[in-house]
């Protein structure tokens, strides 16, 4: 269980660890991601590739739904995967069902994670989990590998030399959407509501998010910047946005509210008596 804030915890199935193992050097990488959805999965995938510093010529996946699957005895990649691999200039292979030999490197790495990294550890947050994971990987990649007869770090340079260079333009990953900011000046992303500066209510905004931050832009200007919350059904406020909303609300009330001191003519009662033909004298 990993605490995700607001008193909530999420299990390993709800917070998957995305892993990568290079074929020659056995260099291992991993990162905890918020979900297995397309935005988070591809953001984590790109993070691992940039951490590696090169693009493998072939990337092998085990039938992940966001990447591709076998259909009618043929592999079929998703549209997002085609766009991603096209930017990288690489090839993506989807393993056949019930073919454990094709993914043996990753399966052995997963067993190693479960038996050597997870036991006896506690985590304070997703960021803490990833920090501990990176520290552990730093040690694991420099240990003597029995099958290789050397350390993965000893082969890493040769592995990178056979790979492709990182693309000059990064692929588009993460959450991206566009809408008009509603009157409540909040936007919803992955089950949570994030505040936006109320000065752009009714205007077109662009929402972007990665594994760490949620940002909102209007005409190229940033109008919201929040830490990504991994809990669900939460409302995240920025004190500056709340103060601005309070000020705008007061200004609006002052416009529609009548002046405090308004002079109203007080008519003499004898005028009504004269109009109705009533004798105003006292009997």
Buried (B, 14 or more C-beta within 10 A) or exposed (E): EBBBBBEBEBEEEBBBBBBBBBEBBBBBBBBBBBBBBBBBBBBBBBBBBEEBEBBBEEBBBBBBEBBBBBEEEEBEBBEBBEBBBEBBEBEBEBBEEEEEEBBEBBBBBBEEBEEEBBEEEEBEEBBBBBEBBEEBBEEBBEEEBEEEEEBBBBBBEEBBEEBEEBBEEEBEBBBEEEEEBEEEBBBEBBEBBBBBBBBBBEEEBBBBBBBEEBBBBBEEEEBBEBEBBBBBEBEBEBEEBEEBBEEBEEEEEEEEEEEEEEEEEEEEEEEEEEEEEEEEEEE
